[in-house]
C-alpha cells in the first residue's frame, strides 16, 4: 500500500479523533455535537480553523487557549492520536473494505463510550441506541444481518443477566454497549469480548484491592474494559479462536 494511503488514513483518524473529543465533551451534558461551533470552555471564544487542527494546534499553542491562556488538557491531543492509531489498526487488518468503515464507526463509539464512562460513570443512550442500529445496518455488507442480531441479543442479554444478578454492579449503559459490540462483531467476537473484558476487569479489580484502593463492593467502571476487549476482538477474533482451539 502506498504511503499516501497511510497518510490519508492517519488524517481521517485524527479528524474523527477530534470529533470524538466533541462527543466526549458534549453528549453527557445533552448538547448537540454540531452546534454551536467549537469554543473554548472557559472564555467561550469561538475557535478558528487553525485552533482546530488535530494535535498540531495543541502543540503550537503549547496547550493553552489562544484567547484566554486557559490550559487545554493534554487529553484532547491524546484522544486524537489514540483514535488515529486505532483507525490505522483497523485499516491494517481489514484494508479497503466495508469492515474497515464499520470498524472505524465502532472505534469512535468505543473511544467516546470509554472516556464518558471514566468521566461521568455513564454510557449515554444517544450513543448506544444509534450504535446498535448502525451495527445492524452495516452488517448487511459485513457479517450479515442475523449474525449481527444474534450477537447483539446474546451479548446484551448476558450482561443484562449480570446486571440483574449483581443488583446494579453492572450498569444499563454497559448492557447497551455490549449489544452495540455484538451487532458489529457477531457471536464469536462478542464471546471473546466477554471473556477478555471480564479478565481485564478482574485483573484491575484485584490490583486495586491489593494496593488497598478498593474493597469488594467498590463499583468498577466496565465500559473501558469492554472497549479495549471489543476493539481487540474486532481485529483478531479469528486468530484468538484459532489459538484457543489449538490449546486443546
Ligand atoms: Zn479561552
Boltz pocket constraint, residues with backbone or C-beta under 6 A from the ligand:
constraints:
  - pocket:
      binder: B
      contacts: [[A, 40], [A, 41], [A, 42], [A, 43], [A, 44], [A, 45], [A, 65], [A, 66], [A, 67], [A, 68], [A, 69], [A, 70]]
      max_distance: 6.0
